Amino acid sequence: MRKVEALIDRDFAVGETDRRLFGAFVEHLGRCVYGGIYEPTHPTADAHGFRGDVLALVRELKPSIMRYPGGNFVSGYNWEDGVGPREGRPRRLDLAWLSTETNEFGTNEFVDWCRAADIEPMLAVNLGTRGSDAARNLLEYCNHPGGTAWSDLRRQHGWEKPHGIKFWCLGNEMDGLWQMERKTAEEYGRIAVETAKMMKWVDPTIELAACGSTSRTMPTYGAWENTVLEHSFDFIDFISLHTYLNNYAGDTAAFLASPDLMDAFIEEVVAMADAVAARRRSRKRLMLTFDEWNVWYRTRRRGKDRVKPGWPVAPHILEEVYTMVDALAFGGACISLLNHADRVKSACLAQLVNAIAPIMTQTGGSAWRQTIFYPFADMSNLGRGRVLQSRVDCPTYAATYYDPRGSEDLTFPIPAAPYLKLSVVHDTAGGHLTIFALNRHLTESMPLDLVARGFRELALDRATQLRHDELGATNTLERPDNVKPAPLGNVTVAGERIQMQFAPASWNVVRLQAR
C-alpha cells in the first residue's frame, strides 16, 4: 500500500470524551449475573458473593458506567422482587430469555457491585409491563434520603445512605416486536414524558434517556425519533441508539467497513434531535447514549440458542466466542464512538460477562479475556481527553454490508471505506497523545505518516498491536492468551512527525508523551 498521510492539529478538536463514554451493560441474561459477576460459591468470591477474578478483569477493562438490569429483561421486571431479604424473594418466569429468575441478585446488590468495581451505576425502568408509578417509586427507594415509605424501606433493607443514581433509562427498545408490552411511538412518547416528569419531580438532579429506534434498520426509524422527541424533548437529556455488527455473510472486508455505518447512524440521530430543537427554537441540544453496541451473531443462532426447555436458571445462551476479526470490527466501533465525542456522551458495551461479552467464565473455575477485551481496554484506559479532528489521505474500497433480518435481509452499500480508520486523543491532564488506528486491508501493510501540528516535543511512550496470522483465532479456557497485544515496532518520532508501519488486518495503539 502507498504511504498513508494524516494530519491533526492541537487547536482543532471534535470534543472532549465524557467519562460515561466507556460504559458497559449487565443484564439478567444467561450467565451474565449468575456465574458471571455473582457466584457466592466461587473460590474467589467475597462476602457479597462477587467473583474476585471477574472484578479484577473488570478493573483492567475499566468501564466507567454500568447499565442494569436490561435490556429486554427490564420490560417484564418487578424491581420490588429483587430487594429485601433473599429468602423472601420470589422466583419468576423471565419471558425475555425464557428462563427462571431467582431474584437472588437485585438493585442493592448491583449498586454494591458497582461500588466495589468503582463504576457509576445506570438503571433502566420498566415501561413495558409497568409504568411511571413503579419508576418513580424505584427512584424514591434509591435516591431519597429517608422519611418516606420507599426510602425507609431501603434503610430497613440495610442501605442507610441513598444510592444517588444519576443516570436513568426510560425503558428499553420499546419499538421492538420482541419487547414485552411493545409501544407505538405515540404510546411510548406519552409514557416517557409522564415518567420523566414524575421522576424529575422526585429528584431534579437526575439525567434521563429516552429510547430511540432499536436499530437503524427498523422500518419506523426516523419517524419514531420524531414522534418520541416531540413528546419528551423538554424533559429528557439523552436519546439512545443500539447497534450490533456481524459477519454472518462471511465478507470480512465489508464487516470491517461496517463501523462506518455507526458513524452515519450517529450523525442522522443528531440531525433528527436538532431538527426537533429547531422547531421549538430551542438552544437545548440532546446528547446521545449508545447504550448497546457490540459484535453479535444473533441471527445465526436464532431459536436454537435462545430457547431452552424447562425454564432453566442462568442458562448458557448467547455466549459468543469472538475471533481476531471480530476484535478488529469492534475496534472500528470504538473509533466511531471516539470520533463523535461531541454528541455521544454515554455508551455501553453489551454485555460485560459471558453473554456477548469481553469476559468469559467457567462456573466454579477460571475467567479469561476474549479478543474484544483488548480494544475496549485500550479505548477506556487511553481514550480519555480531547478527540482531535483528523484529516486522512488514504486509499479506499467499496463494500456492501449484509445484515440478515429473516425474511427481510438488508444490504448497505459503503462506497468508500478508507483502509485506515483513525482517532487521536489528547490527554491534556496527563500530557499524552494517543493514536488508535485500524488497518482494514486484509493483505497489505500500511505505512502511516502522521503530522501532529502544535505538538513540538513528542516522545514515544508505548506502542502495541493486536493481530494474528489466523483471523479466526480465538481465546478459550484452554488457550486464554492465544490472541493478545504485542509490542509494535517501526514507530519513529521526529518533532511533529510520527511514522508508523501497521500490519495487515491489525488494531494499533500508539501513545506519545506530549509536553
N, C-alpha and C positions, 0 to 999 in steps of 0.2 A: 504494500500500500504506500502511496506517496505520503510525504510528510503532512501531518495534520497540524494546523495552526489554530491557536486560541488566544484571545485577549480578554483580560479582566482589568478593572480599574478600581482602586481602593475607594474612590469617591462615588461610585455608581453601584447601588445595591438594589436587589429585589425587595428585601425586607429582612427583619430580624426574626429568627426562628423562635416561636413560643415554646416554652418548656413542655407544653402538652402535646406538641407535635410527635413526640416519641413514645406514644402510649401503646397499650395492648388490651386484651379482652379475655375475661374469664366468664364462661357460661356454664350452666348446668347441662352439659352435653357430653355424653360418653364418659371418658376418664379425665376430663379437664380438671374437675374439682376432686372427685373421689378417686384416689390413686394417682392424682396429679399434684396439686398444691397441698392436698389434705389427705393424710394417711396415718392415723394415730398409731398403728401397729408397726410402722416402718422403723428400722433401726436408727435412722437419723431424726425421727420426729421429736419435736419439742413438746412442752407441756400442753400446748394448744392443739397438737396433732398435725402441725405444719411440717412437711418434709424439709429437712435441713439441706439435703443435697439439691433439691429444686430451688430453694431460696438462694443458695449460693450461685446457681446458674442465672437466676433472675437478677441478682445484683450485678452479675457480669454483663447481662444483656442491657440492664439499666433503663427499663421503661419508666416513664415519668408519671403516667396516669393509667388507671385500670378501669375498664368498663365492666359492669356487672348488673344483673345476673343473666342478661341476654340482650339481643338475640331473640330467636323465635321462642325460647323458653319463657321470656318475660310476659308474653301475651296471654299466658294462662296461669301466671304465678300469683298466689296469695302471699304477700310478704309476711303477713302475720304467722304463717305456718313455720317460718324459719327463725323465729325469735322465742325467747323464753327457755325453760328447762328442756333439755334434749329429750328426756324420757316422755315428755308430754307432746312432742311434735308429731303431727300426722304424716303418714305416708300417703303420697298422692300419685295418680297416674299422670305422667307427663306426655301430653298429646303431641308436643313439638317433636320429640325424639323417640316416641313410643317406648318409653322406659318407666321405671318406678323411681320417684324422687323421695328419698328418706327424710329430707329437710334437716339432716344432722348438721349441715353447714348452711348458715344463713347470713343475714345482713351484718350482724355484730361480729361474727367470725371473719367475714370478708374485710371489714374495717380493721380488725386486729391484724389480719394478714398483711394488709397494705401498710400499716404502721411498721410491722416487722421488716418489710421489704423497702421501706422509705419511698412509698408510691402514693400519689394522690388518688383517693377513691372517686369513681364516677358511677352514679346509679341511674338505671333506667326504670321508669314507672310503667305499670301495666295499663295501657289504653286499649287493650283488646277485650278481655272478659271483665275487666274492672274499669275504673274511670277516675274522674277528678277527685272524688271524695277519698278514695283509697290513696291516691297520690299525695294529697295534702296531709293526710294522717301519717303516712310514712315520713314525709318531710318533718312534721312536728315531732315524731318519735326520734328522728335522727338529730335534728338541729336545735330544737327548743331547749333552753337550759333546765326548766323544771316548773312545777306548779300547775301542770295540766295533766289530763288523764294519760295521753300518749307519752309525753316526756317523762312523767313519773314512772310509767311502765318500763321505759328504758332503764331508768335508775334502779328499779326493782330487779331488773334482769342482770344488774351488775355493772352497768356502764354509767357511772355517775356524771361524767362530763359529756356534753353534746359532741357528736361526731364532727360537726362543722363541714358537712359535704357541700361543696360549692357548685359542682357541675352535674346537671341532671338532663337525661334524655326523655323526651315525651313520646314513649312508645318505641316500637321497632318495626320497620318495613311494613307499614300499615296498608300499603298498596298491593301486597302480595297475596295471591290466591291461597298460598300455603299458610297464611297467618291466621291464628285464631281471632275471630271477630274482625276480619278484614274490613276496611273502611273505604268509601269513596273519598275523593279529595275534599268534597264539600263536608262530608261527615267528619273526616279527620281534622280538617281546618277548624271546625266548630269546637270539637272536644279539646283540641290542642290549645286554642286560645283561652277557653274557660279554665282548663287545668293550669295554664301558665299564670293567669290572673290570680287564682287562688293560692298557688304555690308562692308567688312573689308577695302576696299579702302576708303569708306566714313568715317568709324570710326574704326581705328585699335584696339581700346580698348575693343570692344565687344567680347562676347563669344557666340558660335553658337552650336546648337544641331541639328543633322540630325535625320530623322525618322528611327527607327529600325522597325522590324516586329510589326504589331499591337498587336499580342499576340504570345505566344509560340505554339499555336495551328494552326497557319497559315500554309497552305501547302508549302509556299515558305520560311518558317522560316529557317534561316541559309544561304541559297543561297541569300536571299535578303540582309542580312547584308554584306555578302562577296562582292557582286557587288556594293552596295551603298558605302561601305567604300573604295573600290579600287578607286572609283572616287573622294571621298570627304575627305579622311583621312587627307591630308595635310592642309586642310582649316577649319576643324571643331574642336570642343573641346569636344563634348558630342555625345553619341548615345542614343536614347530614348527607353524606354520599357513601355508597358502598360499591366496591369493585373487586371481583375475583378473576384472575388471569389463569389461562390454562393452555396446554399444548396438546389438546385432545386430537388435533388434526395431524400431529407429527411434523409440522412445518416449523422447524426450530428458528429459522430466520424471522418468520412472522411472529413467533412467540416472543422473541427478544425485542421486536418492534412494538409489541402491544402496550408497554407502558406509555407510549406516546398518546394512546387513546385516553389514558388517565389525564394527561395534560389538557386534551380537548374537553373532557368531562368537567374538569375544574373550571376552565375558562367559560364554558357555557353556563354553568350554575352561577358563577359570579355575575355574568351578564343578566341572567334571569332575576337574581336578587336585586341587582342595581336598577333594573327596569321597574320593579315594584317600588323601590325607593324614589325613583324619578317621578312616577305617577303621583306619589304623595308629596313631591317637592321636599323630600326629606334628606338631610345630610347624614343620617344614620347609614352605616354600612354593616350588613350582616357578614359575619365570618363563617367559614366552612369547617365542619368537623368530618374528616374522612374516617368515620368510626368503625368501618370494617374494610379491610383490604388484605389480600394475600394471593398466593397461587393456590388453586383448589381445583381438583379434577372431579367435582361432584357429579357431572353428567355421566362419566364413565361408570360411576358406582350407583347411579340412581336405582333405588329399590333394594337391591341385594345388600348394600352396605348400611342402609338406614333401618330397615325393618328387621327386628329380631323377635322371634316368638317368645311369649311368656312374660313380657314386661320386665326385663332384667334391670338390675341396679347397675349403673355405670358400665354399660356395655362397651366393647371395643368397636367403636364406629368412627368413621371419618378420620382414621389415623393415617394420614398421608405420609408416605416415605419420600422425602424430597431429594432430587438429584442435583448434580452440578449445574445443569442448565436451568433448573428451577431457581437456584440461587442467583443466577445471572439476571433472569427476568425480574426477580424480587429486588435485586439491586437497582435495576432501572426504575422500578416503582419508588424506591427510596429517593432517587434523584428527582423524580417528578414531584414528590412532596416537598423536598427542599426548595426546588425552583419556583414554588408557589407559596413561599413563606409569608408573603404579604397578606394572603387571604385564608390560607389553610392554617388555622391556629390550633387545631387539635386533630389527632389521628390515632387510630387503634388497630394494630396488627391483630388479626383474628386467626387463631386464638393463641393462648400462651403455652399450654401444655397438652400434649397427646393428640387432641383433636385439631387438625390442620394447624400445626404448631411448630415453633422452632425448637422446643424442648420435648424430648420423649422420655418416658419412664417405663421401667418394668415394675409391676406391683410387687412390693417387698424387696426389690432389687435395685439396679443401677438407674441413673439418669444420664442422658447424653445430649449433645448438641446436634441438631440437624444442619444441613448445608445452609439453610436460610438464616440460621442463627447469626452467622458472621456478618453479612451486610447490615443487618439491623443493629448489631452491637457496634459496628463501625459508625453508622449514622447517629446512633443515640449517644455514644461516648464522645464523638469528634465533630458532630454536625451542629453544635450549638453556637450561634453567633449571627453575624450579618451574612446573608447569602448574596454574593456579588453577581452582577449581570455578566454573562459570558457571551462573547462573540466567537463562533467556531466556524472555521473553513475546513470542511471535511467532505469526502465522498459520501453519497447517499445510495440507498437501494429501495426499490419498490417491493411492497409485500401486501398480502391480503390475509388479514386475521380472521380465523374461523371460530365462531362462538356457538357451539351446539345448544339448541334450545328445544329439543324434542322435535315436534312437527314443524317448528318454525326456526330452523337453523339460520343463523345470521352471519354475514360476512362484512368486514370493514376494510376498505382499501386504505393503505398507508402509502401514499405515492412517493414520499421522500424521507425515509428514516436515516438520519446521519449514523454512520458506523460508530461514531463517538457520542455517547450520552454523558454529559458533564455537569457537575455542580461544584462550586468553590465557596467555602465558608470561611469568613474571617472572624476569629475569636479575639475580639479586642481586649477582653479582660485577661485572657491567658497569653496573649501575644503569639497566636498561631494562625497559620493559613492552611486549610485542609482541602485537598483536591480529591473528589470522588469521580472516578472515571470508569465507564463500562465500554469495553471494546466488543462491539456486536459482530465483528467479522469473524466467521467461523474458521477460516483457514489462514488469514494473513495477520502478521503482527502489525502494530500501529506505532510509528514514531510521532510523538507529540511535542511540539514546540509552543510553550505557553509563556506569554509575556504578562507579568503581574505589575501593571503600571502603578506607581505610587509606593511600591514596596522595594526599598533600596537595599535593605540588609537582610536578605533571606538566607536561611541556612537549613539544610535537611535535618529533620528530627527523626523521622522514620518513614518507611515505605513498605507496604505489603501488597501481595497479590493473591487472589483466590482463583485457582484454576485446577483442572485435572485433565489428564490425557483422555479420559472417558467422560463424555458429557452426561452419561447415565450413571455415573458414580454416586454412591450414597454413603451416609453414615448409619451404622446399625449397632445393636447391642454388642455384636461380636467384633465390629470394626468401627468404634466410635470416632476415630480420628482419621478416617480414610480421606475425607475432604476437609482441609483446614488451610488457613492463610500461611503463606511463606514469605520470606523477605523478597522485596522487589529490587533488583539491581538496575543498572543502566539509568540512574537518575543523576543528573548533573545540574548544579545551580550556579549561575554567574550573574550577579547583580539582580535585575528584574526578570531574568530569563530562566525558565526551568525546562529542561529537556528530558523526556522520558521515553521508554520503549515498553509498549504493552503487548503481551502475548495474545494470540487469537482467543476469542471467547473467554475473556477474563474480567474480573472485578478488581479494581485497583484503588488503593488509598495512599496518598502521599501527604504527609504532614510536615510543614515547614515552620521553623521559628521565624516570626515576622516582627522584628523590633522597629 
